[in-house]
Amino acid sequence: PSHNPPPPSPRASSEDLHLIHIYFTMASAMASLSMSHSQVRSAAPKVQLRSSARAFAPVARPGHVCRAQANKAVFALTQDELKKMVGYKAVDDYVKSGMVVGLGTGSTAYFAVERLGMLLKSGELKDIVAIPTSVRTKEQAESLGIPLVTLDTHSKLDVAIDGADEVDPDLNLVKGGGGALLREKMVEIMADKFIVIVDESKLCKGLGPGFPLPVEITPFCHEHTLRLIGALPSLKGCKPVLRLGSAATGSKKDGEEIAVTDNGNYIVDLFFDTPIKDAPLAAKELKELCGVVEHGLFCGMSTAVIIAGSEGITVQNPK
């Protein structure tokens, strides 16, 4: 995006000036993505941080005739640019030489993998080994020259970085839109720190209605397992739908064949009209159901959630 918005008119109010200040804050943050690791750290004050309490609250300011013009500049950043901001920041802030790093899967995690490869190539990070959570991430990491290992040889990780499909105020997550929920959870649950990277569109007041909950199940008698899932008390009201087409494209049907995960399993997507009342209880009941391999509820796992939005970057920590 252009970094030169039109200057405020002589009659610009404090509201206009505030919004234009936000634009320059975001522009500075985007410019920092091309800096070296040390330069990004020294430029950190340029990234505006909101308090964690405000991350899930709407911004309330008086309206003004010039606000729409200022907002047009603020929202010039695309969703991919926001994802790039948080992906790079997660690596810059949490990855150090000598670490074992878990690499997530998805459009946001892609940028974290990209940044890790960049810093290894420049020599700013050394002696890193990484564990990918999908075939797609493995292929990307290999193309960038990132040394890879598995849980078989490295059961303990220093940090894992991944995106999420939904984040509630307690930092519980829905993950698995890309079909890698089993491998993601196996890797991320073994990390000392699990850093979640999202743009503000993923924030919600309650899990469920904004993104269907994926559940990985065995192919054997899958219709039987689908019915049992739909009957669980903690998931009352959900509509279970077998994922068709590619396992990596979420619940959007893009084929007639049953979607198959990297592990050879099927995925059931659970659609909700109202939020899940008790996400930890739903996670427990799903895990105990025979036929369920894993589910996309990641409860109590987040060390920090880095959120990119129209006002800058927010770092949210558990309460």
ZAVO-229135 format. One line per 10 residues: number of its first residue (from 0); their letters; for each residue z, y, x of N, C-alpha, C. Coordinates in steps of 0.2 Angstrom, whole numbers. Last residue first. Layout:
BEGIN
NUM	A	Z:Y:X:Z:Y:X:Z:Y:X  ... $
//
This chain:
BEGIN
318	KPNQVTIGES	154:-74:-27:160:-71:-29:166:-74:-26  142:-76:-14:146:-79:-20:152:-74:-21  131:-61:-12:135:-67:-9:139:-69:-15  116:-53:-10:121:-55:-14:124:-61:-12  107:-40:-4:110:-46:-2:116:-48:-6  93:-31:-8:100:-33:-10:102:-39:-7  81:-19:-3:83:-26:-3:91:-27:-4  73:-8:-15:74:-11:-8:77:-18:-8  70:-5:-28:74:-1:-24:76:-3:-17  62:-16:-33:59:-9:-33:63:-4:-29 $
308	GAIIVATSMG	67:-29:-22:65:-26:-28:63:-19:-27  72:-44:-15:68:-39:-14:66:-36:-21  87:-52:-11:83:-50:-16:79:-44:-15  95:-66:-4:92:-60:-2:87:-58:-8  110:-74:-6:104:-73:-10:101:-66:-8  120:-85:3:118:-78:1:111:-78:-2  124:-98:1:128:-94:5:126:-87:4  123:-109:-13:121:-103:-10:126:-99:-6  129:-119:-20:126:-121:-14:124:-114:-10  133:-119:-34:138:-119:-29:135:-120:-22 $
298	CFLGHEVVGC	119:-129:-39:125:-126:-41:130:-125:-35  104:-131:-43:107:-131:-37:113:-126:-38  95:-141:-53:100:-137:-53:104:-137:-46  84:-151:-53:83:-144:-50:89:-139:-51  89:-168:-49:87:-162:-54:87:-156:-50  84:-185:-45:87:-178:-44:85:-173:-49  82:-197:-52:82:-197:-45:86:-191:-43  87:-205:-67:86:-199:-64:87:-199:-56  90:-218:-69:83:-216:-70:81:-210:-67  106:-215:-76:102:-220:-73:94:-218:-74 $
288	LEKLEKAALP	114:-200:-74:110:-204:-79:105:-208:-75  122:-192:-66:125:-198:-68:120:-203:-72  114:-180:-65:115:-185:-59:118:-191:-61  116:-175:-78:109:-177:-76:110:-182:-70  130:-172:-77:127:-177:-82:120:-179:-80  130:-162:-67:134:-168:-66:131:-174:-71  122:-152:-72:120:-155:-66:124:-162:-65  129:-148:-83:123:-151:-84:120:-155:-78  141:-143:-77:141:-149:-81:135:-152:-82  135:-132:-70:138:-137:-66:139:-144:-70 $
278	ADKIPTDFFL	130:-124:-82:125:-127:-78:129:-133:-73  133:-123:-98:137:-125:-92:133:-128:-87  123:-118:-106:130:-116:-107:134:-117:-101  107:-112:-103:111:-118:-102:119:-116:-102  101:-100:-115:103:-102:-108:107:-108:-108  88:-105:-126:94:-102:-125:96:-104:-118  76:-113:-126:76:-107:-129:82:-102:-128  70:-123:-112:75:-120:-116:74:-114:-120  62:-137:-106:61:-131:-109:67:-129:-113  61:-147:-92:65:-146:-98:65:-139:-100 $
268	DVIYNGNDTV	50:-158:-85:52:-151:-86:55:-150:-92  50:-172:-75:51:-170:-82:53:-163:-82  40:-180:-63:44:-174:-65:44:-173:-72  40:-196:-54:38:-191:-59:42:-185:-60  38:-201:-36:41:-201:-43:38:-196:-48  33:-201:-23:31:-206:-28:34:-206:-35  38:-191:-16:41:-197:-15:39:-202:-20  30:-180:-19:29:-183:-12:33:-189:-11  26:-184:-36:29:-180:-31:28:-183:-24  13:-183:-48:17:-187:-44:20:-183:-38 $
258	AIEEGDKKSG	9:-180:-65:10:-177:-58:15:-182:-54  -3:-190:-74:4:-188:-73:5:-186:-66  -18:-182:-78:-14:-187:-75:-7:-185:-74  -24:-170:-82:-22:-175:-87:-18:-181:-84  -20:-153:-77:-24:-160:-76:-21:-165:-82  -11:-143:-77:-18:-142:-74:-21:-148:-72  2:-136:-86:-3:-141:-85:-9:-140:-82  15:-129:-78:9:-127:-81:4:-133:-80  27:-131:-72:26:-135:-78:19:-133:-81  21:-132:-54:26:-131:-60:24:-134:-66 $
248	TAASGLRLVP	12:-137:-45:10:-131:-49:15:-129:-55  14:-149:-39:16:-142:-35:15:-136:-39  9:-159:-45:17:-159:-45:19:-152:-42  -5:-157:-55:-2:-157:-48:6:-156:-49  -4:-166:-70:-8:-162:-65:-5:-163:-58  11:-164:-80:4:-167:-79:0:-163:-74  28:-168:-83:23:-164:-79:16:-168:-78  34:-171:-99:32:-174:-93:27:-170:-90  47:-162:-106:40:-163:-106:38:-166:-99  61:-159:-117:58:-162:-111:51:-164:-111 $
238	KCGKLSPLAG	68:-146:-123:62:-150:-125:60:-153:-118  86:-144:-128:80:-143:-123:74:-148:-126  97:-145:-136:91:-140:-138:86:-140:-133  109:-149:-124:107:-149:-131:102:-143:-132  113:-153:-112:106:-150:-112:104:-150:-119  125:-159:-113:125:-152:-110:118:-149:-110  122:-171:-120:126:-165:-124:125:-159:-120  106:-178:-119:112:-176:-115:116:-170:-119  94:-181:-124:100:-182:-128:106:-180:-125  84:-179:-114:84:-175:-120:90:-175:-124 $
228	ILRLTHEHCF	87:-190:-106:88:-184:-104:89:-179:-109  82:-201:-114:90:-200:-113:91:-193:-110  69:-198:-114:72:-198:-121:80:-197:-119  65:-200:-101:64:-194:-104:68:-193:-110  68:-214:-100:72:-209:-96:72:-202:-99  58:-219:-108:65:-220:-109:69:-215:-106  47:-215:-100:48:-212:-107:55:-213:-109  48:-222:-88:49:-215:-88:50:-212:-95  48:-235:-83:51:-234:-90:53:-226:-91  46:-230:-67:48:-236:-71:52:-234:-78 $
218	PTIEVPLPFG	46:-218:-60:40:-220:-64:42:-226:-69  61:-209:-60:58:-215:-58:52:-216:-62  61:-191:-59:63:-197:-62:59:-203:-59  67:-174:-57:63:-180:-54:66:-186:-57  66:-161:-67:70:-167:-66:66:-172:-63  66:-143:-69:63:-149:-67:68:-155:-66  68:-132:-82:72:-135:-77:68:-142:-75  57:-118:-84:59:-124:-86:63:-128:-80  63:-101:-85:59:-106:-81:62:-113:-82  70:-94:-94:65:-90:-90:61:-95:-86 $
208	PGLGKCLKSE	80:-102:-100:74:-99:-104:69:-96:-100  88:-107:-88:85:-111:-93:79:-108:-97  103:-98:-84:98:-102:-82:95:-106:-88  106:-81:-88:108:-88:-89:102:-92:-87  101:-69:-83:108:-69:-85:111:-76:-86  92:-69:-68:93:-70:-75:100:-70:-77  79:-65:-56:86:-65:-58:86:-65:-65  66:-65:-52:69:-72:-53:76:-71:-55  62:-53:-50:59:-56:-56:63:-62:-57  66:-49:-37:70:-47:-43:68:-50:-49 $
198	DVIVIFKDAM	62:-62:-26:61:-55:-28:65:-55:-35  72:-72:-14:68:-71:-20:66:-64:-21  80:-84:-5:75:-78:-4:71:-78:-11  95:-90:1:90:-90:-4:86:-84:-4  102:-100:13:100:-93:12:94:-93:7  115:-109:17:109:-110:13:107:-103:11  123:-115:31:122:-109:27:115:-110:24  124:-128:36:130:-124:36:129:-118:31  115:-140:26:115:-134:30:122:-131:30  114:-151:17:117:-152:24:117:-146:28 $
188	IEVMKERLLA	108:-146:6:115:-147:5:118:-149:12  95:-145:11:99:-139:10:106:-140:9  90:-158:11:90:-154:17:95:-149:16  91:-163:-2:93:-167:3:94:-163:9  84:-152:-9:91:-153:-10:94:-157:-4  71:-154:-5:74:-148:-4:82:-149:-4  68:-167:-9:69:-166:-2:72:-159:-1  69:-164:-23:73:-169:-20:74:-168:-13  60:-154:-26:67:-153:-27:71:-158:-24  46:-151:-25:50:-153:-19:57:-153:-20 $
178	GGGGKVLNLD	39:-144:-35:39:-152:-35:43:-155:-30  39:-131:-37:34:-134:-33:34:-141:-32  50:-129:-45:43:-128:-48:38:-131:-44  62:-132:-40:58:-137:-41:52:-136:-44  78:-124:-46:72:-125:-41:68:-131:-43  89:-113:-52:84:-118:-54:79:-118:-49  106:-110:-46:99:-109:-45:95:-114:-50  120:-99:-45:117:-105:-47:110:-104:-48  125:-86:-44:121:-88:-39:119:-96:-39  131:-81:-55:135:-85:-51:132:-88:-45 $
168	PDVEDAGDIA	120:-75:-62:125:-71:-58:130:-74:-54  106:-86:-57:110:-83:-62:116:-79:-58  89:-87:-53:96:-86:-50:100:-83:-55  74:-98:-53:79:-93:-56:86:-93:-52  67:-103:-42:64:-101:-48:68:-97:-53  69:-99:-25:71:-101:-31:67:-99:-37  66:-102:-7:66:-98:-13:69:-102:-19  76:-105:8:71:-107:3:71:-102:-3  83:-111:23:80:-105:20:75:-107:14  97:-116:31:91:-118:28:89:-112:24 $
158	VDLKSHTDLT	106:-119:47:104:-114:41:98:-117:38  110:-130:54:114:-123:55:112:-119:49  112:-147:49:108:-141:50:113:-134:50  114:-164:52:118:-157:51:113:-151:53  106:-174:55:109:-174:49:113:-168:47  93:-178:64:98:-172:64:100:-171:56  87:-190:62:89:-188:69:94:-182:69  85:-190:48:86:-197:52:89:-195:59  80:-178:45:87:-179:44:89:-186:47  68:-174:58:70:-176:51:78:-177:51 $
148	VLPIGLSEAQ	59:-161:66:63:-167:66:64:-169:59  46:-151:74:49:-153:68:53:-160:70  43:-135:81:45:-142:83:48:-145:76  29:-126:76:36:-126:76:38:-133:77  15:-122:77:18:-125:83:26:-125:82  9:-119:65:12:-114:69:15:-116:75  5:-131:60:0:-127:62:2:-121:66  18:-136:57:14:-139:62:8:-135:65  21:-128:46:25:-128:52:21:-131:58  11:-133:37:11:-126:39:15:-125:45 $
138	EKTRVSTPIA	15:-147:35:8:-145:38:8:-138:40  27:-145:30:27:-149:36:20:-147:39  25:-139:18:28:-135:23:28:-139:30  18:-150:12:15:-143:13:18:-139:18  27:-160:11:21:-161:15:18:-154:17  44:-153:12:38:-155:9:32:-156:13  54:-147:20:56:-150:14:50:-153:9  56:-149:38:53:-147:32:55:-151:26  67:-144:50:66:-150:45:62:-147:39  66:-139:67:66:-138:60:64:-144:56 $
128	VIDKLEGSKL	73:-132:82:69:-138:78:70:-137:71  72:-121:95:73:-122:88:69:-128:86  71:-115:108:75:-121:107:77:-122:99  70:-97:104:69:-103:108:73:-109:106  63:-82:99:67:-88:97:65:-93:102  54:-74:107:61:-71:104:66:-76:102  42:-79:109:48:-81:114:54:-78:112  32:-78:101:33:-73:105:38:-74:110  33:-91:94:27:-89:98:28:-84:103  45:-89:87:44:-94:92:38:-93:97 $
118	LMGLREVAFY	41:-79:79:46:-77:84:46:-83:89  31:-85:71:29:-79:75:34:-78:80  38:-96:65:32:-97:70:31:-91:74  46:-88:57:49:-92:62:44:-94:67  37:-82:48:41:-78:53:44:-82:58  32:-93:41:27:-89:45:31:-85:50  44:-97:35:41:-102:40:36:-98:44  45:-86:26:50:-88:31:48:-92:37  33:-87:19:34:-82:23:40:-82:28  36:-99:11:30:-99:16:31:-93:21 $
108	ATSGTGLGVV	46:-96:2:48:-99:8:42:-99:14  37:-91:-8:42:-86:-4:44:-89:2  30:-102:-12:26:-96:-10:31:-91:-7  37:-117:-5:35:-112:-11:32:-106:-8  51:-124:3:44:-125:0:43:-120:-5  61:-122:18:60:-123:11:52:-124:9  67:-129:32:62:-125:29:60:-127:22  82:-128:41:79:-131:36:73:-127:33  85:-129:59:83:-125:53:80:-129:47  96:-129:72:92:-133:67:91:-130:61 $
98	MGSKVYDDVA	95:-117:86:97:-119:79:93:-125:76  92:-110:97:96:-117:98:98:-120:91  92:-93:92:90:-99:97:94:-104:97  95:-90:74:96:-89:81:93:-95:86  93:-84:58:91:-89:63:92:-86:70  97:-73:50:101:-79:50:99:-84:55  89:-62:51:96:-61:51:100:-67:52  76:-66:52:78:-61:57:86:-61:57  75:-74:41:74:-77:48:77:-72:53  77:-65:31:81:-71:31:81:-74:38 $
88	KYGVMKKLED	66:-56:33:73:-54:34:78:-60:34  55:-63:29:56:-61:36:63:-59:37  57:-65:15:56:-71:20:57:-69:27  58:-52:10:64:-56:10:63:-63:15  45:-48:13:51:-44:15:57:-49:16  37:-57:6:36:-57:13:43:-53:16  40:-54:-7:42:-60:-4:42:-60:3  34:-41:-8:41:-42:-9:44:-48:-6  21:-45:-6:24:-41:-1:32:-41:-1  19:-52:-18:18:-56:-11:21:-51:-6 $
78	QTLAFVAKNA	20:-42:-27:25:-47:-27:25:-51:-20  16:-26:-19:14:-32:-23:20:-37:-23  21:-9:-21:22:-16:-17:20:-21:-22  20:1:-30:14:-1:-27:15:-7:-23  31:5:-36:29:-1:-38:23:-3:-35  32:18:-31:38:13:-30:35:6:-31  21:25:-37:22:24:-30:27:18:-28  25:25:-50:19:22:-49:19:20:-41  37:32:-51:37:25:-51:31:21:-49  32:45:-50:35:42:-44:36:35:-45 $
68	QARCVHGPRA	26:45:-63:22:46:-57:25:44:-51  36:43:-71:31:38:-71:27:39:-65  44:55:-69:47:49:-67:41:44:-66  41:68:-74:38:66:-67:40:59:-65  49:69:-85:42:69:-86:38:67:-80  63:58:-85:60:64:-83:53:64:-84  79:51:-90:72:51:-90:69:58:-88  93:46:-80:90:50:-86:82:51:-85  96:29:-76:95:36:-74:92:40:-80  101:14:-72:102:19:-78:101:26:-75 $
58	VPAFARASSR	95:-2:-69:96:5:-66:96:10:-71  103:-17:-75:97:-12:-75:99:-5:-72  110:-29:-64:111:-24:-69:105:-19:-69  111:-37:-53:109:-40:-60:109:-35:-66  114:-29:-43:108:-33:-42:106:-36:-49  126:-22:-43:121:-19:-47:114:-24:-47  135:-30:-35:136:-30:-43:130:-27:-46  130:-28:-23:128:-34:-26:130:-34:-33  122:-12:-20:128:-16:-20:127:-22:-24  107:-11:-11:111:-10:-16:117:-14:-16 $
48	LQVKPAASRV	100:-5:4:104:-10:1:108:-8:-5  85:0:11:90:2:7:94:-4:4  81:-1:27:81:-5:21:86:-3:17  84:7:38:79:9:34:78:5:28  94:0:46:96:5:41:91:8:36  85:-9:54:88:-11:48:91:-6:43  80:-7:66:77:-3:60:80:-4:54  85:-16:74:87:-9:75:85:-4:70  79:-27:69:86:-27:68:88:-19:69  66:-25:72:68:-26:65:75:-25:64 $
38	QSHSMSLSAM	66:-25:86:65:-19:83:67:-19:75  69:-39:88:74:-34:90:73:-27:87  57:-44:83:63:-46:81:69:-41:82  44:-32:81:47:-37:85:54:-39:82  36:-27:66:39:-26:72:42:-32:75  30:-29:54:26:-30:59:29:-29:66  40:-26:45:38:-33:45:34:-34:51  42:-12:45:46:-16:49:44:-23:50  34:-8:34:31:-7:41:35:-11:46  42:-12:24:36:-16:24:33:-15:32 $
28	ASAMTFYIHI	52:-2:26:54:-9:26:48:-14:27  45:9:23:48:8:30:50:1:31  43:8:10:37:8:15:40:7:22  55:8:4:52:2:4:46:2:9  58:22:8:63:16:10:59:10:10  48:29:1:48:29:8:53:23:11  53:26:-13:46:24:-10:46:23:-3  65:32:-13:65:25:-14:58:22:-11  61:45:-12:65:43:-7:65:35:-7  55:46:-25:51:46:-19:55:44:-13 $
18	LHLDESSARP	67:45:-33:62:40:-33:57:40:-27  73:57:-29:77:51:-28:72:45:-28  65:67:-33:66:66:-26:69:60:-24  66:66:-47:59:64:-43:60:63:-36  79:69:-48:77:63:-50:71:61:-47  80:82:-44:83:78:-40:81:71:-42  63:88:-48:70:88:-49:73:83:-44  50:100:-43:53:93:-43:60:93:-44  43:111:-43:49:111:-48:51:104:-48  34:110:-33:39:114:-31:45:114:-36 $
8	SPPPPNHSP	31:92:-33:29:98:-35:35:103:-33  31:80:-19:34:83:-26:32:90:-27  16:74:-12:22:77:-11:25:79:-18  9:58:-15:8:65:-15:15:68:-15  12:45:-2:12:47:-9:12:55:-9  8:36:10:8:43:9:7:46:2  6:23:12:12:26:14:13:33:13  -3:12:1:-3:18:5:5:20:6  0:-6:4:0:0:0:0:6:4 $
//
